[in-house]
Amino acid sequence: MMEGNATAGSLTPSQQLSVADLVVVVVYFSLNVAVGIWSSCRVNRNTVSGYFLAGRDMAWWPIGASLFASSEGSGLFLGLAGTGAAGGIAVTGFEWNATYALLALAWVFVPVYISSGIVTMPEYLQRRFGGERIRMYLSALSLLLSIFTKISTDLYSGALFVQVCLGWNLYLSTVLMLVVTGLYTIAGGLAAVIYTDALQTLIMVLGAIVLAVKAFNEIGGYPNLEEAYLKAVPSKIVPNTTCHLPRADAMHLFRDPVSGDLPWTGMTFGLSIMATWYWCTDQVIVQRSLSAKSLSHAKAGSILASYLKMLPLFIIIMPGMISRILYPDDVACVDPEECARVCGADVGCSNIAYPKLVVELMPSGLRGLMIAVMMAALMSSLTSIFNSSSTLFTMDIWRKLRLGAGERELLLVGRVVTVVLVALSVVWIPILQSSSGGQLYVYIQAVTSYLAPPVTAVFVLAVFWPRANEQGAFWGLMVGLVLGLARMGLELAHPSPRCGVPDQRPWLLAGIHYLHFAVLLCALTGAVVVGGSLLTPPPPLAQLKDLTWWTLSQEHPQPSMDGTSQGPPDGSCSATQQPSKAEGPPATTLGDVTEPRFWARVCGVNALVLMCVNIFCYAYFA
């Protein structure tokens, strides 16, 4: 993707890292490791619940910070700023839509997950439907999605950032980050991940605010943004085309449903389906909420994360637009030769918008802090993925292969899986380097829209429609997978045409936006699930207890790690069990879904305020 010398050569000596920058980076990483060690020591990591669910003792503020940090990795930092530079503010919808999905997670899905006493999402589907095949399929799909959309994009963007800023060797910096990240994930489990995420969030937001203020000062403040952006045209253009011109609707969130790059219909309906998958059924996210002390803490964590998700428009996307205004020849290049010279990718260089700002605008010391922030963003998203992927593999795949596996063996396997994922990620870097990184954020969202909607359909029907059964759900997932992979194959065979090249892709690609495709895919999957369930016998009522929204009971659940109804393996007491001896302090499980009336009200009022803020912002920028 990038030639090392191309980027390194473009840095002037004054932009190389100063001693102050290096000191900041070293202090920052030392602080990170210290927080990881401290949080690991607070939780008993020698139990499955302690390692994978942080002893289910997390307060709302680290959960909210971790939900934000996990979703806001370096891939999103670079991707959001790059898409902002290329097309304006419409991409904000991807962030603001999360508000409703996060509230649905806390108020609807988490009570069901808590009462069913599960650790992983595939485990929930197995309890709900019975049988092994859905659980195995979802575990495999989640691991693949992690490697190809999350780990790969985060690694690529982190490496791109380090290269643009420092001119360091790509492999050296990536392996270094992976070693530090892998170490505290393997050693500390989820507690280390969540507390270090809280630290990353604080520094990420503060650093991004400082950079945003400096960027707005450069263009004379917010009132000048729109006018200056519409004039940000590169000096070298492709003759007889308009692709060098900024979009006329750059400052509008809602865009034309037919001709818009992000049509409002897709951003409302298609995006909601993808957001429900990501926030309500994805292991990385749900695992944070399941580690909460109580349901009130899980709800408050969701509200905090939603407020933080309102920030990226002002601290990531608009600075990306400003980067195009200040450096149009680099960030907005359209001539393939010129783009290849600037960033090594002939499809465009919008992805360098954010690192370019850091290198050019940040003074010595603060530049080191922003580089640490980007590495932090990379590390926080990678630690989340590593921890959740190892949980998935250990609980859903290894347990089935080794029925008699003991607690010590499961913890060892969890740590080994993390090492394997780290190794796979390093091997994947050269493949990523050669892939087209011109539209990083669009790549992430498009791949998600081909693979995630069937999962959303099955989870929503599992929670809300007790009549849904295993046959319907399984064949719905299979039909959805075939259709999604077919569209993905077409996309790989017919990439988007470059500037000035006529679009000759098949109608299915050129005529149906990927967000609209997500709606169709979800609807088709839902129809197959409903049809298949109605044609086959209903699930027995006993199987539905505590597993759907309509069959929640207020008693204590009896969580298990293997799908059988028994007490937790960590030695904690369930409603019907006598306590048994366990190493270290017992790790509690979330007992039930009741909560104090006062805190339930506080969370409810805050959720209403949050929705009002969200709707006002949508209306203002629509």
Disulfide bonds with the S-S distance in Angstrom:
Cys243-Cys499 1.55
Cys333-Cys339 2.24
Cys343-Cys349 2.11
